[in-house]
Amino acid sequence: MFDVITFGSATRDIFVRSKELKTIEANDFPTGKALAVGAGAKVYVDEMTFASGGGGTNSAATFALQGLQTSYVGLVGDDVGGRELIREMERLGVSSYFMKISQKAKTSYSIILSGNDERTILVSEGASHLLTDEDIDWNKIKETKWFYVAGLSGESSKVFGVIINFAKEHGIKVAVNPGKEQLGKDLDLLKSLLPKIDILLLNQEEASLITGIDYHQEEALFQKFDELVPGIALMSKGPEGVTVSDGENLYRAGIPESPYVDRTGAGDSFGSGFVSAIINGRTIEEAIQLGTANATGNIQEIGAKTGLLKKGEWGPWERVKVSVTPLKQVAAASKEAAPATK
């Protein structure tokens, strides 16, 4: 029996760094900025690194390194990249039993372009986005305690609800870090599945999208989450840290001061680090500390799996302090602050 089985993308990542990539103002883009090079120019690369990525394999790597019996369900192409992904999973201690080689497409690739403090990611979806229910050995995957479901896109998005419903029917606990399609065209489906999710992992914008409440109104937002999610709801806040609710308390923590090399995979390493601690029977405070330490270790090196922590490691940083506020106290304060009605 596995402790946890993960779902999500599996990619080969190519990190390209060049000082010739310039950040320019560009109102055609939502951020108002763009990475640019001269048209027709020959651009010299300062550094190129090959690694692996994808929410499904990134999270599986953390779970295995934290001592959990782990497997990943997904597709790779019949190519060098796909075979290397399978070998890497096995080297990390992740079972490749449920990984299949697809003849329909090549392995998914991402090219991460970095210039100074900005980056842009080019994505070729490939095989891992073609997962169907026929590719999943349903009879075998029910022999697990937890599912961790990262973002599923393309054809794979169609099995998102199927996976969660299957888990509910078979007494399997579920942690979900939804992707773009779950938060876009499939948002109504995601909302309908919230009562079946044990741990929901979101960033601020995603939390606001689901609750309809501005993420700056944090206490009201989590009161809404406690109505929607029976288990744990977690909102990451980038450099401001994280807020978590378990229905009884609000937990808040910042992040340690540290340099960083590359932030690719930071969300995956935090989420899977948090969930691995919960699976291993640790408190929410310890789960926040481990998730934060794992993400901090991850961003010290290029690649989404390179700096992940092994079981028992916490890195050279001090563990973040976690404040705990009872939700009854939050509700009372909100009531006192509300304007009186005539």
Number of C-alpha atoms within 10 A of each C-alpha: 11 16 19 27 27 27 27 31 30 30 29 21 24 20 21 17 19 16 13 18 21 17 16 12 13 13 10 9 9 8 9 10 14 19 18 14 14 10 7 6 7 9 13 11 12 11 11 13 12 12 19 23 24 25 28 26 30 29 32 34 32 31 32 23 20 21 15 20 18 27 30 28 25 27 33 32 21 17 14 11 20 25 14 15 23 22 14 17 22 16 11 15 20 24 20 18 12 17 21 20 20 21 13 13 18 21 27 25 22 19 16 19 18 21 19 13 9 13 19 12 14 12 13 15 19 21 28 34 24 22 26 16 13 8 15 18 12 12 7 10 21 19 15 20 18 23 26 26 24 26 22 26 22 13 14 21 21 18 17 26 16 11 17 23 16 14 21 14 10 12 12 19 19 25 25 24 22 22 19 14 16 21 18 11 10 16 16 12 13 20 15 11 16 19 14 19 22 19 25 23 24 22 17 18 14 18 24 18 14 18 18 11 17 14 20 10 10 16 19 16 18 26 17 15 23 17 12 19 22 17 19 19 25 26 23 22 17 13 10 11 16 21 24 22 26 20 19 13 16 23 20 21 21 20 21 17 11 11 9 13 12 18 17 23 20 23 24 29 33 28 30 30 27 30 29 28 22 17 17 13 11 15 13 19 20 18 23 32 26 30 26 28 27 27 28 28 24 28 24 17 17 20 25 28 26 15 18 28 24 16 16 10 12 18 16 10 13 12 16 20 15 17 13 16 13 13 20 13 12 15 14 11 12 13 11 9 9 9 8 7 4 3
